[in-house]
Amino acid sequence: MNTWVVRRWWYHSGGSGWNLLGIYTEEKDAVAACETASDLVGPVPLNQYLGGNIGWPGTYYPLAPSK
C-alpha cells in the first residue's frame, strides 16, 4: 500500500529546502492539499526500506503550469 506525501519547495537568498505538508492514504486527497505550483505529490510505500540516496519515481507538481 502506498501513502501519498505532499511537500512544498521553498527558496530565498539564504537557502532552499522543503516543508512537509501532509501524508495521505488517497492520491486525490494529497492533490487537494496542494496550494501552490511548488507543492509536490509523491507515493511512498508503507513498511518498505527505501535505501539511501534514491530518486523518487512517481512524483509530480499538480499545480505547475503546463509546458
C-alpha positions in Angstrom: 0.0 0.0 0.0 1.2 3.5 -0.9 0.8 6.6 1.1 0.9 10.0 -0.7 3.3 12.7 0.6 2.8 16.4 -0.1 5.7 18.8 0.3 6.5 22.3 -0.7 9.8 23.6 -2.1 10.9 27.0 -0.9 13.8 29.2 -1.8 15.1 32.6 -0.6 18.5 34.2 -0.7 19.6 32.4 2.4 19.0 28.9 1.0 16.3 26.4 0.0 14.5 23.4 1.3 11.1 21.8 1.7 8.3 21.6 4.2 6.2 18.5 4.7 2.5 19.5 4.2 0.8 16.1 4.8 0.7 12.4 4.3 -2.5 10.8 2.8 -3.8 7.4 2.1 -5.5 8.6 -1.1 -3.7 10.4 -4.0 -6.8 12.6 -4.6 -6.6 13.9 -1.1 -2.9 14.7 -1.4 -3.6 16.6 -4.7 -6.4 18.5 -3.0 -4.0 19.7 -0.2 -1.8 21.4 -2.8 -2.0 25.2 -2.8 1.0 26.4 -4.9 2.9 25.4 -8.0 5.8 24.5 -5.7 3.8 21.7 -4.0 4.9 18.2 -4.9 2.9 14.9 -4.5 4.6 11.5 -4.5 3.9 7.9 -3.5 5.7 6.3 -0.6 5.2 2.6 0.1 4.4 1.5 3.7 6.7 -0.9 5.6 9.4 -0.9 2.9 13.0 0.2 3.3 13.8 2.7 0.5 17.6 2.8 0.8 19.8 5.8 0.8 20.1 8.4 -1.9 17.5 7.3 -4.4 15.3 9.1 -6.9 11.6 9.5 -6.2 9.6 7.9 -9.0 6.0 8.9 -9.5 6.3 12.4 -8.1 4.7 15.4 -9.8 3.6 19.0 -9.2 -0.2 19.1 -9.7 -0.5 22.9 -9.9 2.6 23.6 -12.0 1.8 25.3 -15.3 1.7 23.1 -18.3 4.6 23.4 -20.8 
